[in-house]
Amino acid sequence: MNIVRIATVALAFATLASAPSFGQQTVRLTNVCELSGPGTTAGTLWRNGVNLAIKEINAQGGILGRKIEITTVDTQTKPDVAKSLAEKMLDEKPYVMLGPVFSGSVKVNMVVAEQAGIPQFMGGEAADLTLQGNPFLFRTAFSQATGMPKVAAWIANGLKAKTIALVWINNDFGKGGRDAVKRELAARGVNVVADISTEPAAADYAAAVVRAKQSGADALFAYLTEEESARLLIELRKQGYDKPIVGETTIMGQKVIELAGGAAEGVRGHVGLTVDAPVPLIQAFAKRYLDEYKSASDHNGMKGYTAVYFVKAVTEKLGKFDPKAFAAAMKGLKLSAKDHPGILMDVSFDDKGDIDRESFLVEVKNGKQTVIEVLPPLGKK
């Protein structure tokens, strides 16, 4: 039997009803993620990270002696599909649900997992996701409420910008980020002089760039998803934009660098996860991912990979497979990378499911992220 089984949306509905009953030697996970539509890049990297972790864990004997069995399904980057798939996947009685990556899809399918009492590790970063009192929802990356204070502080104190043009994507992810960074910038005396909304899957950013240039801002802060970020960068360089370009996580991602080419050079900002971090466990992961998939990972691959290792670490602490006990154990949890190398860095979770750990200020140089400063966890400041 193949331990990792991937189903497309087209096949998922047809096959779930006849899914086999797995014995005591396996543990069932489900992965609901974006494998087509605007979220393809992020979802594919997430899935690859998940599958790499499962391959490694199963090769080492699994979790408490059980091999991991997973079904992966495609949301098409559509929230309604994400919710329907989550409902269907519950027929397989998963121990833990993984995904989605996009916040809008998380917002609707997290209710399904909560009602079923199933822990969920998601990739969404919208600040409000963990503010709704869902005791089964956990992050694999910083929320915007954690990341934005760090990047806003650097814009004000490191870049010494007084004014900024803000370009953001008009979806749940973008709206949450825009609100969070505006609030943090205002608190530090940085004035947003151009507030520019763009649509998901937009192909033309000429007008947005013209508005940013005309604003005369000291710098530009971009908060879009991966493919849109690449298109924006290309247009900025095409129009000769010469002010600093700053972002938070996505615009410095490896896939953006690959798509934008030279247009990504010099972009700076804050990232919670990067394969270029000067951390031996992360560097080893980056090599294994590259060997496995013949392409570089980014933060999405790291999020998916660590999600599975979080499942392993918590279950082994409990000594049993109990979803409700698992969720309770996550509250206030601290995990050491020394004891659990697969989590890559020391982490802690608060009572809302938010994550805290070291993070990084980076600049894109010679086609990759270069770490210019390591920032401590917020809890250690």
QUIDABEL-V490484 format. One record per pair of residues at least 12 apart in sequence whose ideal C-beta (glycine too) atoms are under 10 Angstrom apart, sorted by the first residue. I is the first residue (numbers start at 1). J is the second residue. Records with the same first field share a line. If there is no record, write none. Layout:
I = J ; J
//
This chain:
1 = 20 ; 22 ; 26 ; 67 ; 69
2 = 69
3 = 26 ; 51 ; 54 ; 55 ; 57 ; 58 ; 59 ; 62 ; 67 ; 68 ; 69 ; 70
4 = 31 ; 47 ; 50 ; 51 ; 52 ; 54 ; 55 ; 58 ; 68 ; 69 ; 70 ; 71 ; 72
5 = 19 ; 69 ; 70 ; 71 ; 72
6 = 31 ; 35 ; 47 ; 51 ; 70 ; 71 ; 72 ; 73 ; 74
7 = 19 ; 31 ; 71 ; 72 ; 73 ; 74 ; 85 ; 89
8 = 35 ; 36 ; 72 ; 73 ; 74 ; 76
9 = 35 ; 36 ; 73 ; 74 ; 75 ; 76 ; 78 ; 81 ; 84 ; 85
10 = 74
11 = 73 ; 74
12 = 32 ; 71 ; 72 ; 73 ; 74 ; 81 ; 84 ; 85 ; 88 ; 89
13 = 73 ; 84 ; 85 ; 88
15 = 71 ; 73 ; 88
16 = 30 ; 71 ; 73 ; 85 ; 88 ; 89 ; 90 ; 91 ; 92
17 = 88 ; 91
19 = 71 ; 88 ; 89 ; 91 ; 92 ; 93
20 = 69 ; 92
21 = 92 ; 93
22 = 66 ; 67 ; 69 ; 92 ; 93
23 = 66 ; 69
24 = 65 ; 66 ; 321
25 = 62 ; 65 ; 66 ; 67 ; 69
26 = 58 ; 62 ; 63 ; 66 ; 67 ; 68 ; 69 ; 70 ; 95
27 = 62 ; 63 ; 64 ; 65 ; 66 ; 67 ; 68 ; 69 ; 70 ; 94 ; 95 ; 96 ; 311 ; 312 ; 315 ; 321
28 = 66 ; 68 ; 69 ; 70 ; 71 ; 89 ; 92 ; 93 ; 94 ; 95 ; 96 ; 321
29 = 50 ; 54 ; 63 ; 68 ; 69 ; 70 ; 71 ; 72 ; 89 ; 92 ; 94 ; 95 ; 96 ; 97 ; 98 ; 121 ; 307 ; 308 ; 311
30 = 69 ; 70 ; 71 ; 72 ; 73 ; 85 ; 86 ; 88 ; 89 ; 90 ; 92 ; 93 ; 94 ; 95 ; 96 ; 97 ; 98 ; 99 ; 113 ; 118 ; 120
31 = 43 ; 46 ; 47 ; 50 ; 51 ; 54 ; 70 ; 71 ; 72 ; 73 ; 74 ; 89 ; 94 ; 96 ; 97 ; 98 ; 99 ; 100 ; 121 ; 304 ; 307 ; 308
32 = 71 ; 72 ; 73 ; 74 ; 75 ; 81 ; 82 ; 83 ; 84 ; 85 ; 86 ; 88 ; 89 ; 94 ; 97 ; 98 ; 99 ; 100 ; 101 ; 105 ; 106 ; 109 ; 112 ; 113 ; 120 ; 122
33 = 45 ; 46 ; 47 ; 50 ; 72 ; 73 ; 74 ; 75 ; 77 ; 82 ; 85 ; 98 ; 99 ; 100 ; 101 ; 102 ; 105 ; 122 ; 123 ; 300 ; 304
34 = 46 ; 47 ; 74 ; 75 ; 76 ; 77 ; 78 ; 81 ; 82 ; 99 ; 100 ; 101 ; 102 ; 105 ; 123 ; 225 ; 300
35 = 47 ; 72 ; 73 ; 74 ; 75 ; 76 ; 77
36 = 74 ; 75 ; 76 ; 77 ; 78 ; 81
37 = 74 ; 75 ; 76 ; 77 ; 78 ; 81 ; 102 ; 200 ; 201
38 = 76 ; 77 ; 78 ; 102 ; 169 ; 171 ; 200 ; 201 ; 202 ; 225 ; 226 ; 227 ; 228
39 = 74 ; 75 ; 76 ; 77 ; 78 ; 82 ; 100 ; 101 ; 102 ; 104 ; 105 ; 123 ; 173 ; 200 ; 225 ; 226 ; 227 ; 300
40 = 74 ; 76 ; 77 ; 226 ; 227 ; 255
41 = 101 ; 225 ; 226 ; 227 ; 230 ; 250 ; 253 ; 254 ; 255 ; 256 ; 258 ; 259 ; 298 ; 300
42 = 77 ; 100 ; 101 ; 102 ; 123 ; 225 ; 226 ; 227 ; 250 ; 253 ; 255 ; 298 ; 299 ; 300 ; 301 ; 303 ; 304
43 = 72 ; 74 ; 75 ; 76 ; 77 ; 99 ; 100 ; 101 ; 102 ; 105 ; 123 ; 300 ; 304
44 = 74 ; 101 ; 255 ; 293 ; 295 ; 300 ; 301 ; 304
45 = 101 ; 123 ; 226 ; 253 ; 254 ; 255 ; 289 ; 293 ; 295 ; 296 ; 297 ; 298 ; 299 ; 300 ; 301 ; 302 ; 303 ; 304 ; 305
46 = 72 ; 98 ; 99 ; 100 ; 101 ; 122 ; 123 ; 140 ; 297 ; 298 ; 299 ; 300 ; 301 ; 302 ; 303 ; 304 ; 305 ; 307
47 = 70 ; 72 ; 74 ; 98 ; 99 ; 101 ; 300 ; 301 ; 304
48 = 289 ; 292 ; 293 ; 295 ; 297 ; 300 ; 301 ; 304 ; 305
49 = 98 ; 123 ; 140 ; 285 ; 289 ; 292 ; 293 ; 297 ; 298 ; 299 ; 300 ; 301 ; 302 ; 303 ; 304 ; 305 ; 306 ; 307 ; 308
50 = 68 ; 70 ; 72 ; 98 ; 99 ; 121 ; 301 ; 303 ; 304 ; 305 ; 306 ; 307 ; 308
51 = 68 ; 70 ; 72 ; 292 ; 293 ; 304 ; 305 ; 308
52 = 285 ; 288 ; 289 ; 291 ; 292 ; 293 ; 297 ; 301 ; 304 ; 305 ; 308
53 = 68 ; 285 ; 288 ; 301 ; 304 ; 305 ; 306 ; 307 ; 308 ; 309 ; 310 ; 311 ; 312 ; 342
54 = 67 ; 68 ; 69 ; 70 ; 304 ; 305 ; 308 ; 309 ; 311 ; 312
55 = 68 ; 288 ; 292 ; 308
56 = 285 ; 288 ; 292 ; 305 ; 308 ; 309 ; 312 ; 342
57 = 308 ; 309 ; 311 ; 312 ; 342
60 = 312 ; 342
62 = 312
63 = 95 ; 308 ; 311 ; 312 ; 313 ; 314 ; 315 ; 316 ; 321
64 = 312 ; 315 ; 316 ; 318 ; 319 ; 320 ; 321
66 = 95 ; 315 ; 321
68 = 95 ; 96 ; 308 ; 311 ; 312
69 = 92 ; 94 ; 95
70 = 92 ; 94 ; 96 ; 98 ; 308
71 = 85 ; 88 ; 89 ; 92 ; 94
72 = 89 ; 98 ; 99
73 = 85 ; 86 ; 88 ; 89 ; 99
75 = 99 ; 100 ; 101 ; 102 ; 104 ; 105 ; 109
76 = 105
77 = 100 ; 101 ; 102 ; 104 ; 105 ; 171 ; 200 ; 201 ; 225
78 = 102 ; 104 ; 105 ; 108
79 = 100 ; 102 ; 103 ; 104 ; 105 ; 106 ; 107 ; 108 ; 109 ; 171 ; 172
80 = 105 ; 108 ; 109
81 = 100 ; 105 ; 108 ; 109
82 = 99 ; 100 ; 102 ; 104 ; 105 ; 106 ; 107 ; 108 ; 109 ; 110 ; 112
83 = 105 ; 107 ; 108 ; 109 ; 110 ; 111 ; 112
84 = 108 ; 109 ; 112
85 = 99 ; 100 ; 105 ; 109 ; 112
86 = 99 ; 100 ; 105 ; 108 ; 109 ; 110 ; 111 ; 112 ; 113 ; 115 ; 116 ; 118 ; 120
87 = 109 ; 112 ; 113 ; 115 ; 116
88 = 112
89 = 109 ; 112 ; 113 ; 116 ; 118
90 = 112 ; 113 ; 115 ; 116 ; 118
93 = 116 ; 118 ; 323
94 = 113 ; 116 ; 118 ; 119 ; 120 ; 323
95 = 118 ; 119 ; 311 ; 315 ; 321 ; 322 ; 323 ; 326
96 = 113 ; 118 ; 119 ; 120 ; 121 ; 136 ; 138 ; 307 ; 308 ; 310 ; 311 ; 314 ; 315 ; 321 ; 323 ; 326 ; 327
97 = 109 ; 110 ; 112 ; 113 ; 116 ; 118 ; 119 ; 120 ; 121 ; 122 ; 136 ; 137 ; 323
98 = 119 ; 120 ; 121 ; 122 ; 123 ; 140 ; 303 ; 304 ; 307 ; 308 ; 310 ; 311
99 = 120 ; 121 ; 122 ; 123 ; 124 ; 140 ; 303 ; 304 ; 307
100 = 120 ; 122 ; 123 ; 124
101 = 122 ; 123 ; 124 ; 125 ; 140 ; 141 ; 173 ; 225 ; 300 ; 303 ; 304
102 = 122 ; 123 ; 124 ; 125 ; 126 ; 171 ; 172 ; 173 ; 200 ; 225
103 = 122 ; 123 ; 124 ; 125 ; 126 ; 127 ; 128 ; 129 ; 143 ; 144 ; 171 ; 172 ; 173 ; 174 ; 175 ; 176 ; 177
104 = 124 ; 126 ; 171 ; 172 ; 173 ; 174 ; 175 ; 200
105 = 122 ; 123 ; 124 ; 172
106 = 120 ; 122 ; 123 ; 124 ; 125 ; 126 ; 129 ; 130 ; 137 ; 139 ; 172 ; 173
107 = 122 ; 124 ; 126 ; 128 ; 129 ; 132 ; 172
109 = 122
110 = 122 ; 124 ; 129 ; 130 ; 132 ; 134 ; 136 ; 137
111 = 132 ; 134 ; 137
113 = 134 ; 136 ; 137 ; 323
114 = 132 ; 133 ; 134 ; 135 ; 136 ; 137 ; 327
115 = 134 ; 136
116 = 136 ; 323
117 = 135 ; 136 ; 323 ; 324 ; 326 ; 327
118 = 136 ; 323 ; 324 ; 326 ; 327
119 = 135 ; 136 ; 137 ; 138 ; 310 ; 311 ; 314 ; 323 ; 324 ; 325 ; 326 ; 327 ; 328 ; 329 ; 330 ; 353
120 = 134 ; 136 ; 137 ; 138 ; 307 ; 327 ; 353
121 = 136 ; 137 ; 138 ; 139 ; 140 ; 303 ; 304 ; 306 ; 307 ; 308 ; 310 ; 311 ; 330 ; 353 ; 355
122 = 137 ; 138 ; 139 ; 140 ; 141 ; 303 ; 307 ; 353
123 = 139 ; 140 ; 141 ; 299 ; 300 ; 303 ; 304 ; 307
124 = 137 ; 139 ; 140 ; 141 ; 143 ; 172 ; 173 ; 176 ; 303
125 = 139 ; 140 ; 141 ; 142 ; 143 ; 144 ; 145 ; 146 ; 147 ; 172 ; 173 ; 176 ; 177 ; 180 ; 248 ; 249 ; 250 ; 272 ; 299 ; 303
126 = 143 ; 144 ; 145 ; 171 ; 172 ; 173 ; 174 ; 175 ; 176 ; 177 ; 179 ; 180
127 = 142 ; 143 ; 144 ; 145 ; 146 ; 147 ; 148 ; 176 ; 177 ; 179 ; 180 ; 354
128 = 143 ; 144 ; 145 ; 172 ; 175 ; 176 ; 179 ; 180
129 = 143 ; 144 ; 172 ; 176 ; 352 ; 353 ; 354
130 = 143 ; 145 ; 349 ; 350 ; 351 ; 352 ; 353 ; 354 ; 355
131 = 143 ; 145 ; 352 ; 353 ; 354
132 = 352
133 = 352
134 = 327 ; 352 ; 353
135 = 324 ; 327 ; 328 ; 330 ; 331 ; 351 ; 352 ; 353
136 = 323 ; 324 ; 326 ; 327 ; 328 ; 330 ; 353
137 = 327 ; 330 ; 352 ; 353 ; 354
138 = 307 ; 310 ; 314 ; 326 ; 327 ; 330 ; 331 ; 333 ; 349 ; 352 ; 353 ; 354 ; 355
139 = 272 ; 303 ; 307 ; 347 ; 349 ; 350 ; 352 ; 353 ; 354 ; 355 ; 356
140 = 272 ; 273 ; 299 ; 300 ; 302 ; 303 ; 304 ; 305 ; 306 ; 307 ; 308 ; 310 ; 347 ; 355
141 = 249 ; 271 ; 272 ; 273 ; 299 ; 300 ; 302 ; 303 ; 306 ; 307 ; 354 ; 355 ; 357 ; 359
142 = 248 ; 249 ; 270 ; 271 ; 272 ; 273 ; 299 ; 354 ; 355 ; 356 ; 357 ; 359 ; 378
143 = 176 ; 180 ; 272 ; 352 ; 353 ; 354 ; 355
144 = 173 ; 175 ; 176 ; 177 ; 178 ; 179 ; 180 ; 181 ; 183 ; 184 ; 223 ; 248 ; 249
145 = 176 ; 180 ; 183 ; 184 ; 354 ; 378
146 = 180 ; 270 ; 272 ; 354 ; 355 ; 356 ; 357 ; 359 ; 377 ; 378
147 = 177 ; 180 ; 181 ; 184 ; 248 ; 249 ; 269 ; 270 ; 271 ; 272 ; 359 ; 378
148 = 176 ; 177 ; 178 ; 179 ; 180 ; 181 ; 182 ; 183 ; 184 ; 185 ; 221 ; 223 ; 248 ; 270
149 = 180 ; 181 ; 183 ; 184 ; 187 ; 188 ; 270 ; 378 ; 381
150 = 184 ; 248 ; 269 ; 270 ; 271 ; 272 ; 359 ; 360 ; 361 ; 375 ; 378 ; 381
151 = 180 ; 181 ; 184 ; 185 ; 221 ; 223 ; 246 ; 247 ; 248 ; 249 ; 268 ; 269 ; 270 ; 271 ; 359 ; 361 ; 375
152 = 164 ; 180 ; 181 ; 182 ; 183 ; 184 ; 185 ; 186 ; 187 ; 188 ; 190 ; 221 ; 246 ; 248 ; 270
153 = 184 ; 185 ; 187 ; 188 ; 270 ; 375
154 = 188 ; 246 ; 268 ; 269 ; 270 ; 361 ; 372 ; 373 ; 375
155 = 181 ; 184 ; 185 ; 188 ; 190 ; 218 ; 219 ; 221 ; 244 ; 246 ; 268 ; 269 ; 270
156 = 184 ; 185 ; 187 ; 188 ; 189 ; 190
157 = 188
158 = 246 ; 268 ; 361 ; 372 ; 373
159 = 190 ; 218 ; 219 ; 244 ; 246 ; 268
160 = 190 ; 218 ; 219
161 = 185 ; 188 ; 189 ; 190 ; 191 ; 217 ; 218 ; 219 ; 220 ; 221 ; 243 ; 244 ; 246
162 = 189 ; 190 ; 191 ; 193 ; 217 ; 218 ; 219
163 = 185 ; 190 ; 191 ; 192 ; 193 ; 194 ; 215 ; 216 ; 217 ; 218 ; 219
164 = 181 ; 182 ; 185 ; 190 ; 191 ; 192 ; 193 ; 194 ; 195 ; 212 ; 215 ; 217 ; 218 ; 219 ; 220 ; 221 ; 243 ; 244 ; 246
165 = 192 ; 193 ; 194 ; 195 ; 196 ; 208 ; 209 ; 211 ; 212 ; 213 ; 214 ; 215 ; 216 ; 217 ; 218 ; 219 ; 220 ; 221 ; 222 ; 241 ; 243 ; 245
166 = 178 ; 181 ; 182 ; 185 ; 192 ; 193 ; 194 ; 195 ; 196 ; 197 ; 212 ; 215 ; 217 ; 220 ; 221 ; 222 ; 223
167 = 194 ; 195 ; 196 ; 197 ; 198 ; 205 ; 208 ; 209 ; 211 ; 212 ; 220 ; 221 ; 222 ; 223 ; 224 ; 228 ; 229 ; 232 ; 236 ; 245 ; 247 ; 251
168 = 181 ; 182 ; 195 ; 196 ; 197 ; 198 ; 208 ; 221 ; 222 ; 223 ; 224 ; 228
169 = 197 ; 198 ; 199 ; 200 ; 201 ; 202 ; 222 ; 223 ; 224 ; 225 ; 228 ; 229 ; 232 ; 250
170 = 197 ; 198 ; 199 ; 200 ; 202 ; 224
171 = 199 ; 200 ; 201 ; 224 ; 225 ; 228
173 = 200 ; 223 ; 224 ; 225 ; 250
174 = 197 ; 198 ; 199 ; 200 ; 223 ; 224 ; 225 ; 228 ; 250
175 = 197 ; 223
176 = 223
177 = 221 ; 223 ; 224 ; 247 ; 248 ; 249 ; 250
178 = 192 ; 195 ; 196 ; 197 ; 221 ; 223
180 = 223 ; 248
181 = 221 ; 223 ; 246 ; 247 ; 248
182 = 195 ; 221
185 = 221
190 = 217 ; 218 ; 219 ; 221
191 = 217 ; 218
192 = 215 ; 217 ; 221
193 = 212 ; 214 ; 215 ; 216 ; 217 ; 218
194 = 208 ; 211 ; 212 ; 213 ; 214 ; 215 ; 216 ; 217 ; 220
195 = 211 ; 215
196 = 208 ; 209 ; 210 ; 211 ; 212 ; 215 ; 220 ; 222
198 = 222 ; 223 ; 224 ; 228 ; 231 ; 232
199 = 228
200 = 224 ; 225 ; 227 ; 228
201 = 225 ; 227 ; 228 ; 231
202 = 224 ; 227 ; 228 ; 231 ; 232
203 = 227 ; 228 ; 231
204 = 231 ; 235
205 = 222 ; 224 ; 228 ; 229 ; 231 ; 232 ; 233 ; 234 ; 235 ; 236 ; 238 ; 239
206 = 235 ; 238 ; 239
207 = 235
208 = 220 ; 222 ; 224 ; 232 ; 235 ; 236
209 = 232 ; 233 ; 234 ; 235 ; 236 ; 237 ; 238 ; 239 ; 240 ; 241
210 = 235 ; 239
212 = 232 ; 235 ; 236 ; 239 ; 241 ; 243 ; 245
213 = 236 ; 239 ; 240 ; 241 ; 242 ; 243
215 = 243
216 = 243
217 = 243 ; 244
218 = 243 ; 244
219 = 243 ; 244 ; 245 ; 246 ; 268
220 = 232 ; 236 ; 241 ; 243 ; 244 ; 245 ; 246 ; 247 ; 267
221 = 244 ; 245 ; 246 ; 247 ; 248 ; 251 ; 269
222 = 236 ; 245 ; 246 ; 247 ; 248 ; 250 ; 251 ; 267 ; 269
223 = 246 ; 247 ; 248 ; 249 ; 250 ; 251 ; 269
224 = 247 ; 250 ; 251 ; 256
225 = 250 ; 251 ; 253 ; 256
226 = 249 ; 250 ; 251 ; 253 ; 254 ; 255 ; 256 ; 257 ; 258 ; 259 ; 260 ; 298 ; 300
227 = 250 ; 255 ; 256 ; 259 ; 260
228 = 250 ; 251 ; 256
229 = 247 ; 249 ; 250 ; 251 ; 252 ; 253 ; 255 ; 256 ; 257 ; 259 ; 260 ; 264 ; 267
230 = 250 ; 251 ; 253 ; 255 ; 256 ; 257 ; 258 ; 259 ; 260 ; 261 ; 263 ; 264
231 = 256 ; 259 ; 260 ; 263
232 = 245 ; 247 ; 251 ; 256 ; 260 ; 263
233 = 245 ; 247 ; 251 ; 256 ; 257 ; 259 ; 260 ; 261 ; 262 ; 263 ; 264 ; 265 ; 266 ; 267 ; 364
234 = 259 ; 260 ; 261 ; 262 ; 263 ; 264
235 = 263
236 = 260 ; 263 ; 267
237 = 260 ; 261 ; 262 ; 263 ; 264 ; 265 ; 266
238 = 263
241 = 263
244 = 266 ; 267 ; 268 ; 269
245 = 263 ; 264 ; 265 ; 266 ; 267 ; 268 ; 269 ; 364
246 = 267 ; 268 ; 269 ; 270
247 = 267 ; 268 ; 269 ; 270 ; 271 ; 362 ; 364
248 = 269 ; 270 ; 271 ; 272
249 = 269 ; 270 ; 271 ; 272 ; 273 ; 274 ; 298 ; 299 ; 300 ; 359 ; 362
250 = 269 ; 271 ; 298 ; 299 ; 300
251 = 264 ; 267 ; 268 ; 269 ; 271 ; 364
252 = 264 ; 267 ; 268 ; 269 ; 270 ; 271 ; 274 ; 276 ; 298 ; 299 ; 360 ; 362 ; 363 ; 364 ; 368 ; 369 ; 370
253 = 271 ; 273 ; 274 ; 296 ; 297 ; 298 ; 299 ; 300 ; 301 ; 364 ; 369
254 = 274 ; 275 ; 276 ; 286 ; 295 ; 296 ; 297 ; 298 ; 299 ; 300 ; 301 ; 364 ; 367 ; 368 ; 369
255 = 295 ; 296 ; 297 ; 298 ; 300 ; 301
256 = 298 ; 364
257 = 296 ; 298 ; 364 ; 367 ; 368 ; 369
258 = 295 ; 296 ; 298 ; 367
260 = 364 ; 367
261 = 367
262 = 364 ; 367
263 = 364
264 = 364 ; 365 ; 367 ; 368 ; 369
265 = 363 ; 364 ; 365 ; 366 ; 367
266 = 363 ; 364 ; 365
267 = 362 ; 363 ; 364 ; 365 ; 369
268 = 361 ; 362 ; 363 ; 364 ; 365 ; 369 ; 370 ; 372
269 = 360 ; 361 ; 362 ; 363 ; 364 ; 369
270 = 359 ; 360 ; 361 ; 362 ; 373 ; 375
271 = 298 ; 299 ; 359 ; 360 ; 361 ; 362 ; 369 ; 371 ; 375
272 = 299 ; 302 ; 303 ; 345 ; 355 ; 356 ; 357 ; 358 ; 359 ; 360 ; 375
273 = 297 ; 298 ; 299 ; 300 ; 301 ; 302 ; 303 ; 305 ; 306 ; 344 ; 345 ; 357 ; 358 ; 359 ; 360
274 = 286 ; 297 ; 298 ; 299 ; 302 ; 359 ; 360 ; 362 ; 368 ; 369 ; 370 ; 371
275 = 287 ; 289 ; 290 ; 296 ; 297 ; 298 ; 299 ; 301 ; 302 ; 344 ; 368 ; 369
276 = 296 ; 298 ; 360 ; 362 ; 364 ; 365 ; 368 ; 369 ; 370 ; 371
277 = 302 ; 344 ; 345 ; 358 ; 359 ; 360 ; 362 ; 369 ; 371 ; 374
278 = 360 ; 371 ; 374
279 = 337 ; 344 ; 345 ; 358 ; 360 ; 371 ; 374
280 = 337 ; 341 ; 344
281 = 337 ; 338 ; 341 ; 342 ; 343 ; 344 ; 345
282 = 297 ; 302 ; 337 ; 344 ; 345
283 = 344
284 = 341 ; 344
285 = 297 ; 301 ; 302 ; 305 ; 306 ; 341 ; 342 ; 344
286 = 298 ; 301 ; 302
288 = 305
289 = 301 ; 302 ; 305
296 = 368
298 = 369
299 = 369
302 = 344 ; 345
303 = 355
305 = 342 ; 343 ; 344
306 = 335 ; 337 ; 340 ; 342 ; 343 ; 344 ; 345 ; 347 ; 355 ; 357
307 = 343
308 = 342 ; 343
309 = 335 ; 337 ; 340 ; 341 ; 342 ; 343 ; 344
310 = 326 ; 330 ; 333 ; 335 ; 340 ; 342 ; 343 ; 347 ; 349 ; 355
311 = 326 ; 342
312 = 340 ; 342 ; 343
313 = 329 ; 333 ; 335 ; 336 ; 339 ; 340 ; 342 ; 343 ; 347
314 = 326 ; 327 ; 329 ; 330 ; 333 ; 335 ; 340 ; 349
315 = 329
316 = 339 ; 340
317 = 329 ; 333 ; 335 ; 339 ; 340
327 = 353
329 = 349
330 = 349 ; 350 ; 351 ; 353
331 = 349 ; 350 ; 351 ; 352 ; 353
332 = 348 ; 349 ; 350 ; 351
333 = 347 ; 348 ; 349 ; 350 ; 351 ; 355
334 = 346 ; 347 ; 348 ; 349 ; 356 ; 379
335 = 347 ; 348 ; 349 ; 357
337 = 357
343 = 357
344 = 357
345 = 357 ; 358 ; 359 ; 377
346 = 358 ; 377
347 = 377
348 = 377 ; 378 ; 379 ; 380
350 = 379
354 = 378
355 = 377
356 = 376 ; 377 ; 378 ; 379 ; 380
357 = 376 ; 377 ; 378 ; 379 ; 380
358 = 374 ; 375 ; 376 ; 377 ; 380
359 = 373 ; 374 ; 375 ; 376 ; 377 ; 378
360 = 372 ; 373 ; 374 ; 375
361 = 373 ; 374 ; 375
//
